[in-house]
Amino acid sequence: DLKKMRAEGKSLLEQRHLFLQNLQTVRSIYKLHNINPLVVFLSPLFQIPFFYYVAVDLRKIVNGQDPELAQELTESKFLW
């Protein structure tokens, strides 16, 4: 759309006004349907502790720092 505006000879002020108008339209749609665009970041935030725990334990097993954990994992069933 920016190429279209440049081809039509719109000034930067007009482009800025149209951008702000589009932004307000999107915000009003979000508000109308009770959508929070920042909610998409919640899932990864909840997963970080789990992945940290797994990464630390795997590092311990690979480096041989926790042989008891390695032995327990090899002798246990599928879901530990």
Secondary structure as the mmCIF struct_conf table of DSSP 4:
data_model
#
loop_
_struct_conf.conf_type_id
_struct_conf.id
_struct_conf.beg_label_comp_id
_struct_conf.beg_label_asym_id
_struct_conf.beg_label_seq_id
_struct_conf.end_label_comp_id
_struct_conf.end_label_asym_id
_struct_conf.end_label_seq_id
HELX_RH_AL_P HELX_RH_AL_P1 LEU A 2 GLU A 8
TURN_TY1_P TURN_TY1_P1 GLY A 9 GLY A 9
HELX_RH_AL_P HELX_RH_AL_P2 LEU A 12 LEU A 32
TURN_TY1_P TURN_TY1_P2 HIS A 33 ASN A 34
HELX_RH_3T_P HELX_RH_3T_P1 PRO A 37 PHE A 41
HELX_RH_AL_P HELX_RH_AL_P3 LEU A 42 ASN A 63
TURN_TY1_P TURN_TY1_P3 GLY A 64 GLY A 64
BEND BEND1 GLN A 65 GLN A 65
HELX_RH_AL_P HELX_RH_AL_P4 PRO A 67 GLU A 75
BEND BEND2 SER A 76 SER A 76
TURN_TY1_P TURN_TY1_P4 PHE A 78 LEU A 79
#
